[in-house]
Amino acid sequence: MVLHPRYKRYFRQAFYFGLIWLIFGLVYSLLEYGILGRVTLYPSTGNRYHFSSALLYTATGSFLMGMLQGWIEVVWLRKRFAKSPLWTKILCKGSFYLILLIVFLASLTVATNMKHFNTGPFHPEVLNSLLVFMKKFAFWSVTIYAAMILGIALLFSEISDYLGVGVLRNFFIGTYHRPKGEKRIFMFLDMKSSTTIAEHIGHEKYFKLLKACYADMTDPVLETSGEIYQYVGDEIVVSWPINVGIYQNNCIRCFSKIEDVFRKNKDFYLAQFNVFPEFKAGFHLGAVTTGEIGIIKKDIIHTGDVLNTTARIQAQCNAYNAKALISGDLLEELQKKDPIEFERIGKLTLRGKKTPVQLYRVQF
């Protein structure tokens, strides 16, 4: 059984939450040990203290709490508050996670005392220790510390959303700190008659149309393991490492799935905007140099002839009345066991290039 790419992404994002919580949990345990040393009882509560047990429970509990917060965030809360202003997100999410946090700390305390007293969770000694702990400032100091972790994890999530899938991770681990050569597939996707549509419905409504379109493209891009490289007005650039893009012909299936989504939502677009947006796409593959760039604002960019060529291929869609055009170079790499229907239509000669690019129209 192969896990759906969407759930792989959910798990990966939730894992980062768990990792953040684990790191801060380990820091807390080490600081606690540095303060308490060989003491066997917590001074403020009188509860038993043993470093190895505290480390095990804190580390395990922190990671699980982080995974729980991450899963709730990426699967449920993020979608519910996607269109909400920041203050609403902070108020509602903060209240929810605060309650969850208190329940988590209480459960962790009960689990620790169950081991110390070698008894069940509802034994009077276990419950009394919990009540004593919750009445002390020690409990609320831990709550404040954990709330800080919650905030950092949420901030990481928000920044990651703004930068794009994997970009923040690449910044942290320095994947592209030094320029790196790689081979990638690109899809340039552009809305047909965008200028006419903008004039017809007005620029404010046109912006809302773009937001709706890009939202509908999200699942097809995720389901085919694509990476959104850039939004350029009414154009979106999606990229795949070559092995990912040709796997099950992901790059072509992405456009096919986008077409399916828009057909299903046709009534919505006609009702909301009085237009039905259609898109044209150009596909090509080639070598790029990828690296960090910028001083005031850093970004990870790709450079190479493949980008210009893909843009030119997409621009030929109108000339050939095609929804999607691909290069012969890409067609040769696509998996033949899952063939696509195509039609050879012509060649594209690029300035400064001796060899023209063979073009094929994709049949959907």
C-alpha positions as CSV (number, residue, x, y, z in Angstrom):
1,M,0.0,0.0,0.0
2,V,1.5,3.4,-1.1
3,L,0.7,6.4,1.1
4,H,-1.0,9.2,-0.8
5,P,1.4,12.2,-1.4
6,R,-0.9,14.5,0.5
7,Y,-0.7,12.4,3.6
8,K,3.1,12.1,3.2
9,R,3.2,15.9,3.3
10,Y,0.9,16.0,6.3
11,F,3.1,13.5,8.2
12,R,6.3,15.4,7.2
13,Q,4.9,18.7,8.4
14,A,3.6,17.1,11.7
15,F,7.0,15.5,12.2
16,Y,8.6,19.0,12.2
17,F,6.2,20.0,15.0
18,G,7.3,16.9,16.9
19,L,10.9,17.6,16.4
20,I,10.6,21.2,17.7
21,W,8.8,19.9,20.8
22,L,11.4,17.1,21.3
23,I,14.3,19.6,21.2
24,F,12.7,21.9,23.7
25,G,11.6,19.0,25.9
26,L,15.2,17.7,26.1
27,V,16.4,21.3,26.9
28,Y,13.8,21.5,29.7
29,S,14.9,18.1,31.2
30,L,18.6,19.0,31.1
31,L,17.9,22.4,32.7
32,E,15.8,20.7,35.4
33,Y,18.5,18.2,36.1
34,G,21.1,20.9,36.3
35,I,19.0,22.7,38.9
36,L,17.8,19.7,41.0
37,G,20.9,17.5,40.7
38,R,20.6,14.5,43.0
39,V,17.4,15.7,44.7
40,T,14.8,12.9,44.8
41,L,11.8,15.1,45.4
42,Y,10.5,18.2,43.6
43,P,11.0,21.0,46.2
44,S,7.8,22.9,45.3
45,T,5.4,19.9,45.1
46,G,7.1,17.1,47.0
47,N,6.5,14.7,44.0
48,R,9.2,12.2,43.4
49,Y,12.0,13.1,40.9
50,H,14.2,10.7,39.0
51,F,16.3,12.1,36.1
52,S,16.1,9.1,33.7
53,S,12.4,8.7,34.2
54,A,11.7,12.4,33.8
55,L,13.9,12.5,30.7
56,L,12.1,9.5,29.1
57,Y,8.6,10.8,29.8
58,T,9.4,14.4,28.9
59,A,11.1,13.5,25.6
60,T,8.4,11.0,24.6
61,G,5.5,13.1,25.7
62,S,7.0,16.2,24.0
63,F,7.4,14.5,20.7
64,L,3.9,13.0,20.8
65,M,2.4,16.4,21.8
66,G,4.3,18.0,18.9
67,M,3.0,15.4,16.5
68,L,-0.5,15.8,17.8
69,Q,-0.3,19.6,17.5
70,G,1.2,19.3,14.0
71,W,-1.4,16.8,12.7
72,I,-4.3,18.9,14.1
73,E,-2.8,22.0,12.6
74,V,-2.1,20.8,9.1
75,V,-5.1,18.6,8.7
76,W,-7.8,20.5,10.5
77,L,-7.1,24.0,11.9
78,R,-5.1,25.4,9.0
79,K,-8.0,24.9,6.6
80,R,-10.6,26.3,9.0
81,F,-8.7,29.5,9.5
82,A,-7.1,29.9,6.1
83,K,-9.2,33.0,5.3
84,S,-9.2,34.4,8.8
85,P,-7.2,37.5,9.9
86,L,-4.1,36.9,12.0
87,W,-5.7,38.1,15.3
88,T,-8.6,35.5,14.9
89,K,-6.1,32.8,14.2
90,I,-4.1,33.7,17.4
91,L,-7.2,34.0,19.6
92,C,-9.0,30.8,18.5
93,K,-5.9,28.6,17.9
94,G,-4.3,29.8,21.1
95,S,-7.4,29.0,23.2
96,F,-7.7,25.6,21.7
97,Y,-4.0,24.7,22.1
98,L,-3.9,26.1,25.7
99,I,-6.7,23.7,26.7
100,L,-5.0,20.8,24.9
101,L,-1.7,21.8,26.6
102,I,-3.1,21.7,30.1
103,V,-4.7,18.3,29.4
104,F,-1.4,17.0,28.0
105,L,0.6,18.2,31.1
106,A,-1.9,16.7,33.4
107,S,-1.7,13.4,31.6
108,L,2.1,13.4,31.6
109,T,2.0,14.1,35.3
110,V,-0.4,11.2,35.9
111,A,1.7,8.8,33.8
112,T,4.9,9.8,35.7
113,N,3.3,9.3,39.1
114,M,1.7,6.0,38.0
115,K,5.2,4.6,37.5
116,H,6.6,6.1,40.8
117,F,3.7,4.8,42.8
118,N,3.4,1.6,40.8
119,T,-0.4,1.9,40.6
120,G,-3.3,2.9,38.4
121,P,-4.2,6.4,37.1
122,F,-7.2,6.8,39.5
123,H,-5.3,5.8,42.7
124,P,-5.7,8.5,45.4
125,E,-1.9,9.1,45.6
126,V,-1.7,9.7,41.9
127,L,-4.7,12.1,41.8
128,N,-3.5,13.9,44.9
129,S,0.0,14.4,43.4
130,L,-1.7,15.8,40.3
131,L,-3.8,18.3,42.3
132,V,-0.9,19.4,44.4
133,F,1.2,20.0,41.2
134,M,-1.6,21.9,39.5
135,K,-2.0,24.3,42.5
136,K,1.7,25.1,42.4
137,F,3.4,27.8,40.3
138,A,5.7,25.0,39.1
139,F,2.8,23.6,37.0
140,W,2.0,27.0,35.5
141,S,5.7,27.8,34.8
142,V,5.8,24.6,32.8
143,T,2.6,25.6,31.0
144,I,4.2,29.0,30.1
145,Y,7.3,27.2,28.8
146,A,5.2,24.8,26.8
147,A,3.0,27.6,25.4
148,M,6.2,29.2,24.1
149,I,7.0,26.0,22.3
150,L,3.5,26.0,20.8
151,G,4.1,29.6,19.6
152,I,7.4,28.7,18.0
153,A,6.0,25.6,16.3
154,L,3.1,27.7,14.9
155,L,5.5,30.4,13.8
156,F,7.6,27.8,12.0
157,S,4.4,26.5,10.3
158,E,3.3,30.0,9.2
159,I,6.7,30.9,7.8
160,S,7.0,27.5,6.0
161,D,3.6,28.2,4.4
162,Y,4.8,31.6,3.1
163,L,8.1,30.4,1.8
164,G,6.8,27.1,0.3
165,V,7.1,23.4,0.8
166,G,10.6,22.4,1.8
167,V,12.1,25.9,1.3
168,L,12.5,26.7,5.0
169,R,14.0,23.2,5.6
170,N,16.5,23.8,2.9
171,F,17.4,27.1,4.4
172,F,18.0,25.5,7.8
173,I,20.1,22.6,6.6
174,G,21.9,24.7,3.9
175,T,21.0,22.4,1.0
176,Y,21.5,25.2,-1.5
177,H,23.9,27.4,0.5
178,R,26.3,26.6,-2.2
179,P,24.9,26.5,-5.8
180,K,23.9,23.0,-6.8
181,G,23.4,21.6,-10.3
182,E,20.4,19.4,-10.8
183,K,17.9,18.3,-13.5
184,R,14.3,19.3,-13.2
185,I,11.0,19.3,-15.0
186,F,9.1,22.6,-15.2
187,M,5.4,23.4,-16.0
188,F,4.5,26.9,-16.8
189,L,0.7,27.3,-16.3
190,D,-1.0,30.4,-17.6
191,M,-4.6,31.6,-17.6
192,K,-6.1,32.1,-21.1
193,S,-7.4,35.6,-22.0
194,S,-6.4,36.8,-18.5
195,T,-6.3,40.5,-19.6
196,T,-9.8,40.3,-21.1
197,I,-11.2,38.6,-18.0
198,A,-9.6,41.2,-15.7
199,E,-11.2,44.0,-17.6
200,H,-14.5,42.3,-17.7
201,I,-14.9,41.5,-14.0
202,G,-12.6,44.2,-12.5
203,H,-9.2,43.9,-10.9
204,E,-10.4,43.3,-7.3
205,K,-12.7,40.5,-8.4
206,Y,-10.0,39.2,-10.7
207,F,-7.7,38.9,-7.7
208,K,-10.3,36.8,-5.9
209,L,-10.6,34.6,-9.0
210,L,-6.8,34.0,-9.0
211,K,-7.0,33.0,-5.3
212,A,-9.8,30.6,-6.0
213,C,-7.9,29.1,-8.9
214,Y,-4.7,28.7,-7.1
215,A,-6.5,27.1,-4.1
216,D,-8.1,24.6,-6.5
217,M,-4.7,23.7,-7.9
218,T,-3.3,22.8,-4.5
219,D,-4.4,19.2,-4.3
220,P,-3.4,18.3,-7.9
221,V,0.1,19.7,-7.2
222,L,0.4,17.9,-3.9
223,E,-1.0,14.6,-5.3
224,T,1.7,14.6,-8.0
225,S,4.5,15.7,-5.6
226,G,5.0,19.0,-7.4
227,E,6.7,22.0,-5.9
228,I,5.3,25.5,-6.5
229,Y,8.3,27.5,-7.6
230,Q,6.7,30.9,-8.4
231,Y,3.4,32.8,-8.7
232,V,3.8,35.4,-11.5
233,G,0.5,37.2,-11.7
234,D,-1.9,34.8,-13.5
235,E,1.0,32.4,-14.2
236,I,2.1,29.6,-11.8
237,V,5.4,27.7,-12.2
238,V,5.5,24.1,-10.9
239,S,8.7,22.1,-10.7
240,W,9.7,18.5,-10.0
241,P,13.1,16.8,-9.6
242,I,13.3,14.7,-12.7
243,N,12.9,11.3,-11.0
244,V,9.8,12.5,-9.2
245,G,8.3,14.2,-12.2
246,I,8.5,11.2,-14.5
247,Y,7.3,8.8,-11.9
248,Q,3.9,7.7,-13.1
249,N,4.1,10.7,-15.4
250,N,3.4,13.0,-12.4
251,C,4.1,16.2,-14.3
252,I,1.5,15.5,-17.0
253,R,-1.0,14.0,-14.6
254,C,-0.7,17.3,-12.6
255,F,-2.2,19.3,-15.4
256,S,-4.8,16.6,-16.1
257,K,-5.9,16.7,-12.5
258,I,-6.1,20.5,-12.5
259,E,-8.3,20.3,-15.6
260,D,-10.6,17.8,-13.8
261,V,-10.9,20.0,-10.7
262,F,-11.9,23.0,-12.8
263,R,-14.5,21.0,-14.7
264,K,-16.1,19.9,-11.5
265,N,-16.1,23.5,-10.1
266,K,-17.4,25.1,-13.3
267,D,-20.7,26.1,-11.8
268,F,-19.0,27.7,-8.9
269,Y,-16.8,29.9,-11.1
270,L,-19.7,30.9,-13.3
271,A,-21.9,31.8,-10.3
272,Q,-19.1,33.7,-8.5
273,F,-17.2,35.4,-11.3
274,N,-19.4,34.9,-14.4
275,V,-16.4,33.4,-16.2
276,F,-14.9,29.9,-16.4
277,P,-11.1,30.1,-16.3
278,E,-9.1,27.9,-18.6
279,F,-5.4,27.3,-18.5
280,K,-2.6,26.5,-21.0
281,A,0.6,24.7,-20.0
282,G,4.1,24.3,-21.3
283,F,6.4,21.5,-20.2
284,H,10.2,21.0,-20.5
285,L,13.1,19.5,-18.6
286,G,16.7,20.4,-18.3
287,A,19.7,21.3,-16.1
288,V,19.4,24.1,-13.6
289,T,21.7,25.7,-11.0
290,T,19.8,26.0,-7.7
291,G,21.0,28.2,-4.9
292,E,20.3,30.9,-2.3
293,I,20.3,34.4,-3.5
294,G,19.6,37.9,-2.0
295,I,20.7,40.0,1.0
296,I,17.6,41.9,2.2
297,K,15.3,39.1,1.1
298,K,16.7,35.7,0.6
299,D,15.2,33.2,-1.9
300,I,16.1,29.8,-3.4
301,I,16.0,30.2,-7.2
302,H,16.7,28.0,-10.3
303,T,18.7,29.4,-13.2
304,G,19.1,27.8,-16.6
305,D,17.9,27.8,-20.2
306,V,15.2,25.3,-19.4
307,L,13.1,28.1,-17.7
308,N,13.2,30.4,-20.7
309,T,12.5,27.5,-23.0
310,T,9.5,26.3,-21.0
311,A,8.0,29.8,-21.0
312,R,8.4,29.9,-24.8
313,I,6.8,26.5,-25.2
314,Q,3.8,27.6,-23.1
315,A,3.5,30.8,-25.2
316,Q,3.1,28.6,-28.3
317,C,-0.2,27.0,-27.0
318,N,-2.3,29.7,-28.6
319,A,-0.6,29.4,-32.0
320,Y,-1.3,25.6,-32.0
321,N,-4.7,25.8,-30.2
322,A,-3.3,23.5,-27.6
323,K,-4.1,23.1,-23.9
324,A,-0.6,21.7,-23.2
325,L,2.6,21.4,-25.2
326,I,5.6,19.4,-24.2
327,S,9.1,19.1,-25.5
328,G,10.5,16.1,-27.3
329,D,13.2,15.9,-24.6
330,L,10.6,15.4,-21.9
331,L,8.5,13.0,-24.0
332,E,11.5,10.7,-24.3
333,E,11.8,10.5,-20.5
334,L,8.2,9.9,-19.6
335,Q,7.2,6.4,-18.5
336,K,6.0,4.3,-21.4
337,K,4.1,1.9,-19.2
338,D,1.6,4.7,-18.4
339,P,1.5,6.3,-21.9
340,I,0.0,9.6,-22.8
341,E,-1.6,10.5,-26.1
342,F,0.3,13.2,-28.0
343,E,0.6,14.7,-31.5
344,R,3.8,15.9,-33.1
345,I,3.0,19.4,-34.3
346,G,6.2,21.4,-35.0
347,K,9.5,22.8,-33.9
348,L,10.4,25.8,-31.8
349,T,13.6,27.7,-32.8
350,L,15.1,29.7,-30.0
351,R,17.4,32.7,-30.5
352,G,21.0,31.7,-30.0
353,K,20.2,27.9,-30.2
354,K,21.3,25.8,-33.1
355,T,19.0,22.8,-32.4
356,P,15.2,23.6,-32.4
357,V,12.9,22.1,-29.8
358,Q,10.4,19.5,-31.1
359,L,6.9,20.2,-29.8
360,Y,4.1,17.8,-29.1
361,R,0.5,18.5,-28.2
362,V,-0.8,16.5,-25.3
363,Q,-4.2,15.0,-25.8
364,F,-6.6,15.0,-22.7
